[in-house]
Amino acid sequence: LLHLLGGVDRPDGGKIFVEDVDIATFGEERLAQYRRRKVGLIYQFYNLIPTLSVKKNICLPMLLDNKEPGKERFDDIVRTLGLGDRLEHLPGQLSGGQQQRAAIGRALIYQPAILLADEPTGNLDRKNTEEIVSLLKLSNRQYKQTILLVTHDENVALEADRIIKIEDGKIVSDKAV
């Protein structure tokens, strides 16, 4: 998957389908658009734009395509994330949990097929960690998304449907939970 998202050519020239689309044939520009529209990214350190409001941070992937999110979709995400009263705030005016929820909103706005989450709870307290894990599970069920989550937190890992343990770059176990 990371091989694909980075745009590296497949040595075997094979096809790679995501949502019935062969993305192995995409050029760099089309691959960049695909990543923006179909791959949601959630980072450990939020990566919100500090000079943009929460609303604009959430809408950023669509704004880059000169699009506006549908009002119903946007309102649903904001309601689910509990950010309705924070939309005009800047990221620096939010708690860590609120910043992470805004980052999740940005990752979800295009309703991506794949959600990549890199230590999304690494900087959060237990309460916020539980809320973020619940939101990711809801997103998985509600929007039928594949979520790849990297974590060192065993409690977070145990919430997954499948755990792949990697040590020194090698898969050491792969089990359904």
Summary of the structure (lengths in Angstrom):
residues: 177
radius of gyration: 16.8
end to end distance: 21.6
largest distance: 51.0
contacts: 470
relative contact order: 0.13
helix: 44%
strand: 18%
